[in-house]
Amino acid sequence: MIEIIDFQGGDWTGSTFKSKKELKNFLQEESCNVSEYSKEEYYKENADVSLNEYCEMFQIKYVEKS
């Protein structure tokens, strides 16, 4: 299980995800929602963005819990 620590003091602290992939998909979707791109354009342009880059962008950290 993956748990978020939100450094912005937002509502994401304590949110959990089953895997890093699920977390990345969530952050990717959140980023897409605030962009000016269509979903298709966004995913095409940002296919190579890593989970760590999304974490930096949203100023969050994740911890793996068992």
N, CA, C and O atoms as a Tripos MOL2 file, in Angstrom:
@<TRIPOS>MOLECULE
protein
  264   263    66     0     0
PROTEIN
NO_CHARGES

@<TRIPOS>ATOM
      1 N           0.8470   -1.1640    0.0000 N.3       1 MET1
      2 CA          0.0000    0.0000    0.0000 C.3       1 MET1
      3 C           0.9010    1.2380    0.0000 C.2       1 MET1
      4 O           1.9530    1.2530    0.6390 O.2       1 MET1
      5 N           0.4760    2.2630   -0.7180 N.am      2 ILE2
      6 CA          1.2100    3.5140   -0.8380 C.3       2 ILE2
      7 C           0.3880    4.6010   -0.1590 C.2       2 ILE2
      8 O          -0.8120    4.7180   -0.4050 O.2       2 ILE2
      9 N           1.0240    5.3920    0.6910 N.am      3 GLU3
     10 CA          0.3380    6.4850    1.3850 C.3       3 GLU3
     11 C           1.0070    7.8060    1.0330 C.2       3 GLU3
     12 O           2.2320    7.8940    0.9520 O.2       3 GLU3
     13 N           0.1860    8.8330    0.8260 N.am      4 ILE4
     14 CA          0.6780   10.1570    0.4450 C.3       4 ILE4
     15 C           0.9080   11.0340    1.6720 C.2       4 ILE4
     16 O           0.1320   11.0140    2.6270 O.2       4 ILE4
     17 N           1.9950   11.8040    1.6200 N.am      5 ILE5
     18 CA          2.2470   12.8920    2.5660 C.3       5 ILE5
     19 C           2.2470   14.1600    1.7180 C.2       5 ILE5
     20 O           3.1130   14.3360    0.8600 O.2       5 ILE5
     21 N           1.2860   15.0370    1.9520 N.am      6 ASP6
     22 CA          1.1040   16.2520    1.1560 C.3       6 ASP6
     23 C           1.7940   17.4180    1.8500 C.2       6 ASP6
     24 O           1.3540   17.8560    2.9120 O.2       6 ASP6
     25 N           2.8790   17.9250    1.2530 N.am      7 PHE7
     26 CA          3.6420   19.0160    1.8510 C.3       7 PHE7
     27 C           2.9480   20.3630    1.7270 C.2       7 PHE7
     28 O           3.3730   21.3340    2.3530 O.2       7 PHE7
     29 N           1.8930   20.4400    0.9330 N.am      8 GLN8
     30 CA          1.1500   21.6800    0.7840 C.3       8 GLN8
     31 C           0.0490   21.7970    1.8330 C.2       8 GLN8
     32 O          -0.6700   22.7960    1.8690 O.2       8 GLN8
     33 N          -0.0860   20.8020    2.6710 N.am      9 GLY9
     34 CA         -1.1320   20.8210    3.6930 C.3       9 GLY9
     35 C          -2.5030   20.5550    3.1050 C.2       9 GLY9
     36 O          -3.5250   20.9070    3.6940 O.2       9 GLY9
     37 N          -2.5160   19.9310    1.9400 N.am     10 GLY10
     38 CA         -3.7750   19.6720    1.2530 C.3      10 GLY10
     39 C          -4.4920   18.4470    1.7690 C.2      10 GLY10
     40 O          -4.1030   17.8350    2.7630 O.2      10 GLY10
     41 N          -5.5320   18.1160    1.0730 N.am     11 ASP11
     42 CA         -6.4030   17.0150    1.4710 C.3      11 ASP11
     43 C          -5.8630   15.6350    1.1080 C.2      11 ASP11
     44 O          -6.4860   14.6230    1.4300 O.2      11 ASP11
     45 N          -4.7170   15.5850    0.4450 N.am     12 TRP12
     46 CA         -4.2140   14.2970   -0.0060 C.3      12 TRP12
     47 C          -3.4680   13.5190    1.0620 C.2      12 TRP12
     48 O          -3.2930   12.3090    0.9200 O.2      12 TRP12
     49 N          -3.0210   14.1760    2.1320 N.am     13 THR13
     50 CA         -2.2920   13.4630    3.1850 C.3      13 THR13
     51 C          -3.1500   12.3260    3.7170 C.2      13 THR13
     52 O          -4.3170   12.5080    4.0650 O.2      13 THR13
     53 N          -2.5440   11.1560    3.7700 N.am     14 GLY14
     54 CA         -3.2490    9.9780    4.2660 C.3      14 GLY14
     55 C          -3.9760    9.1940    3.1870 C.2      14 GLY14
     56 O          -4.4370    8.0800    3.4400 O.2      14 GLY14
     57 N          -4.0880    9.7560    1.9880 N.am     15 SER15
     58 CA         -4.7210    9.0180    0.8850 C.3      15 SER15
     59 C          -3.8660    7.7980    0.5770 C.2      15 SER15
     60 O          -2.6380    7.8660    0.6240 O.2      15 SER15
     61 N          -4.5120    6.6910    0.2630 N.am     16 THR16
     62 CA         -3.7750    5.4590   -0.0020 C.3      16 THR16
     63 C          -4.0910    4.9110   -1.3920 C.2      16 THR16
     64 O          -5.1630    5.1370   -1.9530 O.2      16 THR16
     65 N          -3.1240    4.1910   -1.9140 N.am     17 PHE17
     66 CA         -3.2310    3.5820   -3.2300 C.3      17 PHE17
     67 C          -2.6670    2.1710   -3.1470 C.2      17 PHE17
     68 O          -1.8090    1.8860   -2.3110 O.2      17 PHE17
     69 N          -3.1430    1.3020   -4.0050 N.am     18 LYS18
     70 CA         -2.7080   -0.0930   -3.9860 C.3      18 LYS18
     71 C          -1.2910   -0.2730   -4.4960 C.2      18 LYS18
     72 O          -0.5920   -1.2040   -4.0960 O.2      18 LYS18
     73 N          -0.8620    0.6340   -5.3940 N.am     19 SER19
     74 CA          0.4540    0.4800   -6.0180 C.3      19 SER19
     75 C           0.9780    1.8330   -6.4820 C.2      19 SER19
     76 O           0.2450    2.8210   -6.5200 O.2      19 SER19
     77 N           2.2600    1.8590   -6.8350 N.am     20 LYS20
     78 CA          2.8540    3.0800   -7.3790 C.3      20 LYS20
     79 C           2.1970    3.4380   -8.7060 C.2      20 LYS20
     80 O           2.0100    4.6150   -9.0160 O.2      20 LYS20
     81 N           1.8530    2.4310   -9.4770 N.am     21 LYS21
     82 CA          1.1920    2.6780  -10.7630 C.3      21 LYS21
     83 C          -0.1490    3.3670  -10.5510 C.2      21 LYS21
     84 O          -0.4850    4.3070  -11.2710 O.2      21 LYS21
     85 N          -0.9060    2.9120   -9.5780 N.am     22 GLU22
     86 CA         -2.1990    3.5360   -9.2940 C.3      22 GLU22
     87 C          -1.9980    4.9860   -8.8450 C.2      22 GLU22
     88 O          -2.7640    5.8630   -9.2430 O.2      22 GLU22
     89 N          -0.9880    5.2460   -8.0290 N.am     23 LEU23
     90 CA         -0.6780    6.6110   -7.5980 C.3      23 LEU23
     91 C          -0.2800    7.4660   -8.7910 C.2      23 LEU23
     92 O          -0.7520    8.5950   -8.9330 O.2      23 LEU23
     93 N           0.5830    6.9370   -9.6480 N.am     24 LYS24
     94 CA          1.0020    7.6960  -10.8240 C.3      24 LYS24
     95 C          -0.1910    8.0160  -11.7160 C.2      24 LYS24
     96 O          -0.3050    9.1380  -12.2100 O.2      24 LYS24
     97 N          -1.0710    7.0610  -11.9270 N.am     25 ASN25
     98 CA         -2.2570    7.2940  -12.7480 C.3      25 ASN25
     99 C          -3.1260    8.4010  -12.1510 C.2      25 ASN25
    100 O          -3.6490    9.2420  -12.8820 O.2      25 ASN25
    101 N          -3.2820    8.4040  -10.8260 N.am     26 PHE26
    102 CA         -4.0550    9.4380  -10.1380 C.3      26 PHE26
    103 C          -3.4190   10.8150  -10.3510 C.2      26 PHE26
    104 O          -4.1110   11.7730  -10.6940 O.2      26 PHE26
    105 N          -2.1050   10.9110  -10.1470 N.am     27 LEU27
    106 CA         -1.4150   12.1970  -10.2920 C.3      27 LEU27
    107 C          -1.4250   12.6640  -11.7450 C.2      27 LEU27
    108 O          -1.5530   13.8560  -12.0240 O.2      27 LEU27
    109 N          -1.2910   11.7260  -12.6510 N.am     28 GLN28
    110 CA         -1.3230   12.0410  -14.0740 C.3      28 GLN28
    111 C          -2.6990   12.6080  -14.4490 C.2      28 GLN28
    112 O          -2.7910   13.5800  -15.2000 O.2      28 GLN28
    113 N          -3.7440   12.0080  -13.9340 N.am     29 GLU29
    114 CA         -5.0950   12.4820  -14.2170 C.3      29 GLU29
    115 C          -5.3340   13.8620  -13.6030 C.2      29 GLU29
    116 O          -5.9420   14.7280  -14.2310 O.2      29 GLU29
    117 N          -4.8560   14.0620  -12.3800 N.am     30 GLU30
    118 CA         -4.9930   15.3730  -11.7430 C.3      30 GLU30
    119 C          -4.2630   16.4440  -12.5480 C.2      30 GLU30
    120 O          -4.7810   17.5440  -12.7380 O.2      30 GLU30
    121 N          -3.0790   16.1260  -13.0130 N.am     31 SER31
    122 CA         -2.2980   17.0630  -13.8120 C.3      31 SER31
    123 C          -2.9950   17.3540  -15.1360 C.2      31 SER31
    124 O          -3.0300   18.4980  -15.5890 O.2      31 SER31
    125 N          -3.5370   16.3350  -15.7420 N.am     32 CYS32
    126 CA         -4.2650   16.4840  -17.0000 C.3      32 CYS32
    127 C          -5.4730   17.3990  -16.8050 C.2      32 CYS32
    128 O          -5.7560   18.2400  -17.6580 O.2      32 CYS32
    129 N          -6.1780   17.2430  -15.7000 N.am     33 ASN33
    130 CA         -7.3870   18.0300  -15.4390 C.3      33 ASN33
    131 C          -7.1070   19.5300  -15.3540 C.2      33 ASN33
    132 O          -7.9670   20.3350  -15.7140 O.2      33 ASN33
    133 N          -5.9300   19.9140  -14.8890 N.am     34 VAL34
    134 CA         -5.6080   21.3400  -14.7610 C.3      34 VAL34
    135 C          -4.8560   21.8770  -15.9710 C.2      34 VAL34
    136 O          -4.5590   23.0700  -16.0450 O.2      34 VAL34
    137 N          -4.5490   21.0010  -16.9150 N.am     35 SER35
    138 CA         -3.8300   21.4430  -18.1190 C.3      35 SER35
    139 C          -4.8320   21.9450  -19.1560 C.2      35 SER35
    140 O          -6.0440   21.7800  -19.0130 O.2      35 SER35
    141 N          -4.2980   22.5550  -20.1880 N.am     36 GLU36
    142 CA         -5.1390   23.0380  -21.2790 C.3      36 GLU36
    143 C          -5.2370   22.0250  -22.4110 C.2      36 GLU36
    144 O          -5.8800   22.2840  -23.4280 O.2      36 GLU36
    145 N          -4.6080   20.8870  -22.2370 N.am     37 TYR37
    146 CA         -4.6180   19.8370  -23.2520 C.3      37 TYR37
    147 C          -5.8680   18.9650  -23.1270 C.2      37 TYR37
    148 O          -6.4680   18.8560  -22.0580 O.2      37 TYR37
    149 N          -6.2380   18.3520  -24.2460 N.am     38 SER38
    150 CA         -7.2470   17.2950  -24.1750 C.3      38 SER38
    151 C          -6.5630   16.1010  -23.5060 C.2      38 SER38
    152 O          -5.3370   16.0540  -23.4080 O.2      38 SER38
    153 N          -7.3480   15.1630  -23.0590 N.am     39 LYS39
    154 CA         -6.7770   13.9880  -22.3920 C.3      39 LYS39
    155 C          -5.7940   13.2650  -23.3140 C.2      39 LYS39
    156 O          -4.7010   12.8860  -22.8940 O.2      39 LYS39
    157 N          -6.1910   13.0810  -24.5610 N.am     40 GLU40
    158 CA         -5.3350   12.3820  -25.5220 C.3      40 GLU40
    159 C          -4.0240   13.1280  -25.7380 C.2      40 GLU40
    160 O          -2.9580   12.5130  -25.7410 O.2      40 GLU40
    161 N          -4.0900   14.4500  -25.9200 N.am     41 GLU41
    162 CA         -2.8810   15.2580  -26.1340 C.3      41 GLU41
    163 C          -1.9860   15.2320  -24.8980 C.2      41 GLU41
    164 O          -0.7660   15.1140  -25.0080 O.2      41 GLU41
    165 N          -2.6010   15.3420  -23.7260 N.am     42 TYR42
    166 CA         -1.8210   15.3670  -22.4910 C.3      42 TYR42
    167 C          -1.0140   14.0830  -22.3240 C.2      42 TYR42
    168 O           0.1910   14.1230  -22.0760 O.2      42 TYR42
    169 N          -1.6880   12.9490  -22.4620 N.am     43 TYR43
    170 CA         -1.0000   11.6750  -22.2600 C.3      43 TYR43
    171 C           0.0800   11.4420  -23.3150 C.2      43 TYR43
    172 O           1.1080   10.8320  -23.0230 O.2      43 TYR43
    173 N          -0.1420   11.9170  -24.5190 N.am     44 LYS44
    174 CA          0.8620   11.7900  -25.5710 C.3      44 LYS44
    175 C           2.0930   12.6460  -25.2550 C.2      44 LYS44
    176 O           3.2250   12.1880  -25.4030 O.2      44 LYS44
    177 N           1.8690   13.8810  -24.8230 N.am     45 GLU45
    178 CA          2.9570   14.8170  -24.5330 C.3      45 GLU45
    179 C           3.7230   14.4670  -23.2560 C.2      45 GLU45
    180 O           4.9030   14.7960  -23.1310 O.2      45 GLU45
    181 N           3.0590   13.8040  -22.3120 N.am     46 ASN46
    182 CA          3.6540   13.5610  -20.9980 C.3      46 ASN46
    183 C           3.8430   12.0800  -20.6790 C.2      46 ASN46
    184 O           3.8850   11.6940  -19.5110 O.2      46 ASN46
    185 N           3.9550   11.2720  -21.6930 N.am     47 ALA47
    186 CA          4.0910    9.8210  -21.5020 C.3      47 ALA47
    187 C           5.3420    9.4450  -20.7180 C.2      47 ALA47
    188 O           5.3670    8.4120  -20.0480 O.2      47 ALA47
    189 N           6.3790   10.2760  -20.7970 N.am     48 ASP48
    190 CA          7.6470    9.9270  -20.1570 C.3      48 ASP48
    191 C           7.8410   10.5440  -18.7670 C.2      48 ASP48
    192 O           8.9160   10.4150  -18.1820 O.2      48 ASP48
    193 N           6.8130   11.2120  -18.2350 N.am     49 VAL49
    194 CA          6.9270   11.8170  -16.8990 C.3      49 VAL49
    195 C           6.8730   10.6990  -15.8480 C.2      49 VAL49
    196 O           5.9730    9.8590  -15.8690 O.2      49 VAL49
    197 N           7.8420   10.7020  -14.9360 N.am     50 SER50
    198 CA          7.9260    9.6480  -13.9230 C.3      50 SER50
    199 C           7.0630    9.9730  -12.6990 C.2      50 SER50
    200 O           6.6070   11.1020  -12.5180 O.2      50 SER50
    201 N           6.8600    8.9720  -11.8860 N.am     51 LEU51
    202 CA          6.1190    9.1580  -10.6400 C.3      51 LEU51
    203 C           6.8080   10.2020   -9.7690 C.2      51 LEU51
    204 O           6.1440   11.0650   -9.1940 O.2      51 LEU51
    205 N           8.1360   10.1320   -9.6660 N.am     52 ASN52
    206 CA          8.8620   11.0990   -8.8380 C.3      52 ASN52
    207 C           8.7050   12.5250   -9.3520 C.2      52 ASN52
    208 O           8.6380   13.4680   -8.5630 O.2      52 ASN52
    209 N           8.6460   12.6850  -10.6710 N.am     53 GLU53
    210 CA          8.4340   14.0240  -11.2390 C.3      53 GLU53
    211 C           7.0420   14.5500  -10.8900 C.2      53 GLU53
    212 O           6.8810   15.7290  -10.5750 O.2      53 GLU53
    213 N           6.0480   13.6800  -10.9480 N.am     54 TYR54
    214 CA          4.7000   14.0970  -10.5380 C.3      54 TYR54
    215 C           4.6760   14.4640   -9.0560 C.2      54 TYR54
    216 O           4.0240   15.4320   -8.6640 O.2      54 TYR54
    217 N           5.3810   13.6960   -8.2390 N.am     55 CYS55
    218 CA          5.4330   14.0000   -6.8030 C.3      55 CYS55
    219 C           6.0540   15.3710   -6.5550 C.2      55 CYS55
    220 O           5.5670   16.1370   -5.7230 O.2      55 CYS55
    221 N           7.1290   15.6780   -7.2770 N.am     56 GLU56
    222 CA          7.7510   17.0000   -7.1590 C.3      56 GLU56
    223 C           6.7860   18.0900   -7.6030 C.2      56 GLU56
    224 O           6.6790   19.1310   -6.9550 O.2      56 GLU56
    225 N           6.0920   17.8550   -8.6960 N.am     57 MET57
    226 CA          5.1630   18.8220   -9.2480 C.3      57 MET57
    227 C           4.0560   19.1660   -8.2400 C.2      57 MET57
    228 O           3.6890   20.3310   -8.0780 O.2      57 MET57
    229 N           3.5340   18.1390   -7.5710 N.am     58 PHE58
    230 CA          2.4420   18.3260   -6.6270 C.3      58 PHE58
    231 C           2.9330   18.5160   -5.1850 C.2      58 PHE58
    232 O           2.1240   18.6410   -4.2660 O.2      58 PHE58
    233 N           4.2350   18.5370   -4.9930 N.am     59 GLN59
    234 CA          4.8600   18.7040   -3.6800 C.3      59 GLN59
    235 C           4.3170   17.7010   -2.6650 C.2      59 GLN59
    236 O           3.8430   18.0520   -1.5850 O.2      59 GLN59
    237 N           4.4120   16.4350   -3.0700 N.am     60 ILE60
    238 CA          4.0150   15.3490   -2.1840 C.3      60 ILE60
    239 C           5.1530   14.3370   -2.0870 C.2      60 ILE60
    240 O           6.1040   14.3570   -2.8670 O.2      60 ILE60
    241 N           5.0210   13.4650   -1.1150 N.am     61 LYS61
    242 CA          5.9310   12.3400   -0.9440 C.3      61 LYS61
    243 C           5.0390   11.1360   -0.7260 C.2      61 LYS61
    244 O           3.9100   11.2700   -0.2510 O.2      61 LYS61
    245 N           5.5380    9.9630   -1.0690 N.am     62 TYR62
    246 CA          4.7740    8.7580   -0.7920 C.3      62 TYR62
    247 C           5.6280    7.8040    0.0310 C.2      62 TYR62
    248 O           6.8540    7.7960   -0.0760 O.2      62 TYR62
    249 N           4.9750    7.0190    0.8340 N.am     63 VAL63
    250 CA          5.6620    5.9840    1.6130 C.3      63 VAL63
    251 C           4.9510    4.6540    1.3440 C.2      63 VAL63
    252 O           3.7300    4.5890    1.1960 O.2      63 VAL63
    253 N           5.7610    3.6080    1.2880 N.am     64 GLU64
    254 CA          5.2140    2.2730    1.0850 C.3      64 GLU64
    255 C           4.9580    1.6500    2.4440 C.2      64 GLU64
    256 O           5.8510    1.6010    3.2900 O.2      64 GLU64
    257 N           3.7540    1.1790    2.6510 N.am     65 LYS65
    258 CA          3.3710    0.5450    3.9160 C.3      65 LYS65
    259 C           2.9880   -0.9030    3.6420 C.2      65 LYS65
    260 O           2.4730   -1.2340    2.5740 O.2      65 LYS65
    261 N           3.2430   -1.7400    4.6060 N.am     66 SER66
    262 CA          2.8930   -3.1570    4.4120 C.3      66 SER66
    263 C           1.6010   -3.5010    5.1010 C.2      66 SER66
    264 O           1.1570   -4.6470    5.0420 O.2      66 SER66
@<TRIPOS>BOND
     1     1     2 1
     2     2     3 1
     3     3     4 2
     4     3     5 am
     5     5     6 1
     6     6     7 1
     7     7     8 2
     8     7     9 am
     9     9    10 1
    10    10    11 1
    11    11    12 2
    12    11    13 am
    13    13    14 1
    14    14    15 1
    15    15    16 2
    16    15    17 am
    17    17    18 1
    18    18    19 1
    19    19    20 2
    20    19    21 am
    21    21    22 1
    22    22    23 1
    23    23    24 2
    24    23    25 am
    25    25    26 1
    26    26    27 1
    27    27    28 2
    28    27    29 am
    29    29    30 1
    30    30    31 1
    31    31    32 2
    32    31    33 am
    33    33    34 1
    34    34    35 1
    35    35    36 2
    36    35    37 am
    37    37    38 1
    38    38    39 1
    39    39    40 2
    40    39    41 am
    41    41    42 1
    42    42    43 1
    43    43    44 2
    44    43    45 am
    45    45    46 1
    46    46    47 1
    47    47    48 2
    48    47    49 am
    49    49    50 1
    50    50    51 1
    51    51    52 2
    52    51    53 am
    53    53    54 1
    54    54    55 1
    55    55    56 2
    56    55    57 am
    57    57    58 1
    58    58    59 1
    59    59    60 2
    60    59    61 am
    61    61    62 1
    62    62    63 1
    63    63    64 2
    64    63    65 am
    65    65    66 1
    66    66    67 1
    67    67    68 2
    68    67    69 am
    69    69    70 1
    70    70    71 1
    71    71    72 2
    72    71    73 am
    73    73    74 1
    74    74    75 1
    75    75    76 2
    76    75    77 am
    77    77    78 1
    78    78    79 1
    79    79    80 2
    80    79    81 am
    81    81    82 1
    82    82    83 1
    83    83    84 2
    84    83    85 am
    85    85    86 1
    86    86    87 1
    87    87    88 2
    88    87    89 am
    89    89    90 1
    90    90    91 1
    91    91    92 2
    92    91    93 am
    93    93    94 1
    94    94    95 1
    95    95    96 2
    96    95    97 am
    97    97    98 1
    98    98    99 1
    99    99   100 2
   100    99   101 am
   101   101   102 1
   102   102   103 1
   103   103   104 2
   104   103   105 am
   105   105   106 1
   106   106   107 1
   107   107   108 2
   108   107   109 am
   109   109   110 1
   110   110   111 1
   111   111   112 2
   112   111   113 am
   113   113   114 1
   114   114   115 1
   115   115   116 2
   116   115   117 am
   117   117   118 1
   118   118   119 1
   119   119   120 2
   120   119   121 am
   121   121   122 1
   122   122   123 1
   123   123   124 2
   124   123   125 am
   125   125   126 1
   126   126   127 1
   127   127   128 2
   128   127   129 am
   129   129   130 1
   130   130   131 1
   131   131   132 2
   132   131   133 am
   133   133   134 1
   134   134   135 1
   135   135   136 2
   136   135   137 am
   137   137   138 1
   138   138   139 1
   139   139   140 2
   140   139   141 am
   141   141   142 1
   142   142   143 1
   143   143   144 2
   144   143   145 am
   145   145   146 1
   146   146   147 1
   147   147   148 2
   148   147   149 am
   149   149   150 1
   150   150   151 1
   151   151   152 2
   152   151   153 am
   153   153   154 1
   154   154   155 1
   155   155   156 2
   156   155   157 am
   157   157   158 1
   158   158   159 1
   159   159   160 2
   160   159   161 am
   161   161   162 1
   162   162   163 1
   163   163   164 2
   164   163   165 am
   165   165   166 1
   166   166   167 1
   167   167   168 2
   168   167   169 am
   169   169   170 1
   170   170   171 1
   171   171   172 2
   172   171   173 am
   173   173   174 1
   174   174   175 1
   175   175   176 2
   176   175   177 am
   177   177   178 1
   178   178   179 1
   179   179   180 2
   180   179   181 am
   181   181   182 1
   182   182   183 1
   183   183   184 2
   184   183   185 am
   185   185   186 1
   186   186   187 1
   187   187   188 2
   188   187   189 am
   189   189   190 1
   190   190   191 1
   191   191   192 2
   192   191   193 am
   193   193   194 1
   194   194   195 1
   195   195   196 2
   196   195   197 am
   197   197   198 1
   198   198   199 1
   199   199   200 2
   200   199   201 am
   201   201   202 1
   202   202   203 1
   203   203   204 2
   204   203   205 am
   205   205   206 1
   206   206   207 1
   207   207   208 2
   208   207   209 am
   209   209   210 1
   210   210   211 1
   211   211   212 2
   212   211   213 am
   213   213   214 1
   214   214   215 1
   215   215   216 2
   216   215   217 am
   217   217   218 1
   218   218   219 1
   219   219   220 2
   220   219   221 am
   221   221   222 1
   222   222   223 1
   223   223   224 2
   224   223   225 am
   225   225   226 1
   226   226   227 1
   227   227   228 2
   228   227   229 am
   229   229   230 1
   230   230   231 1
   231   231   232 2
   232   231   233 am
   233   233   234 1
   234   234   235 1
   235   235   236 2
   236   235   237 am
   237   237   238 1
   238   238   239 1
   239   239   240 2
   240   239   241 am
   241   241   242 1
   242   242   243 1
   243   243   244 2
   244   243   245 am
   245   245   246 1
   246   246   247 1
   247   247   248 2
   248   247   249 am
   249   249   250 1
   250   250   251 1
   251   251   252 2
   252   251   253 am
   253   253   254 1
   254   254   255 1
   255   255   256 2
   256   255   257 am
   257   257   258 1
   258   258   259 1
   259   259   260 2
   260   259   261 am
   261   261   262 1
   262   262   263 1
   263   263   264 2
@<TRIPOS>SUBSTRUCTURE
     1 MET1         2 RESIDUE 1 A MET
     2 ILE2         6 RESIDUE 1 A ILE
     3 GLU3        10 RESIDUE 1 A GLU
     4 ILE4        14 RESIDUE 1 A ILE
     5 ILE5        18 RESIDUE 1 A ILE
     6 ASP6        22 RESIDUE 1 A ASP
     7 PHE7        26 RESIDUE 1 A PHE
     8 GLN8        30 RESIDUE 1 A GLN
     9 GLY9        34 RESIDUE 1 A GLY
    10 GLY10       38 RESIDUE 1 A GLY
    11 ASP11       42 RESIDUE 1 A ASP
    12 TRP12       46 RESIDUE 1 A TRP
    13 THR13       50 RESIDUE 1 A THR
    14 GLY14       54 RESIDUE 1 A GLY
    15 SER15       58 RESIDUE 1 A SER
    16 THR16       62 RESIDUE 1 A THR
    17 PHE17       66 RESIDUE 1 A PHE
    18 LYS18       70 RESIDUE 1 A LYS
    19 SER19       74 RESIDUE 1 A SER
    20 LYS20       78 RESIDUE 1 A LYS
    21 LYS21       82 RESIDUE 1 A LYS
    22 GLU22       86 RESIDUE 1 A GLU
    23 LEU23       90 RESIDUE 1 A LEU
    24 LYS24       94 RESIDUE 1 A LYS
    25 ASN25       98 RESIDUE 1 A ASN
    26 PHE26      102 RESIDUE 1 A PHE
    27 LEU27      106 RESIDUE 1 A LEU
    28 GLN28      110 RESIDUE 1 A GLN
    29 GLU29      114 RESIDUE 1 A GLU
    30 GLU30      118 RESIDUE 1 A GLU
    31 SER31      122 RESIDUE 1 A SER
    32 CYS32      126 RESIDUE 1 A CYS
    33 ASN33      130 RESIDUE 1 A ASN
    34 VAL34      134 RESIDUE 1 A VAL
    35 SER35      138 RESIDUE 1 A SER
    36 GLU36      142 RESIDUE 1 A GLU
    37 TYR37      146 RESIDUE 1 A TYR
    38 SER38      150 RESIDUE 1 A SER
    39 LYS39      154 RESIDUE 1 A LYS
    40 GLU40      158 RESIDUE 1 A GLU
    41 GLU41      162 RESIDUE 1 A GLU
    42 TYR42      166 RESIDUE 1 A TYR
    43 TYR43      170 RESIDUE 1 A TYR
    44 LYS44      174 RESIDUE 1 A LYS
    45 GLU45      178 RESIDUE 1 A GLU
    46 ASN46      182 RESIDUE 1 A ASN
    47 ALA47      186 RESIDUE 1 A ALA
    48 ASP48      190 RESIDUE 1 A ASP
    49 VAL49      194 RESIDUE 1 A VAL
    50 SER50      198 RESIDUE 1 A SER
    51 LEU51      202 RESIDUE 1 A LEU
    52 ASN52      206 RESIDUE 1 A ASN
    53 GLU53      210 RESIDUE 1 A GLU
    54 TYR54      214 RESIDUE 1 A TYR
    55 CYS55      218 RESIDUE 1 A CYS
    56 GLU56      222 RESIDUE 1 A GLU
    57 MET57      226 RESIDUE 1 A MET
    58 PHE58      230 RESIDUE 1 A PHE
    59 GLN59      234 RESIDUE 1 A GLN
    60 ILE60      238 RESIDUE 1 A ILE
    61 LYS61      242 RESIDUE 1 A LYS
    62 TYR62      246 RESIDUE 1 A TYR
    63 VAL63      250 RESIDUE 1 A VAL
    64 GLU64      254 RESIDUE 1 A GLU
    65 LYS65      258 RESIDUE 1 A LYS
    66 SER66      262 RESIDUE 1 A SER
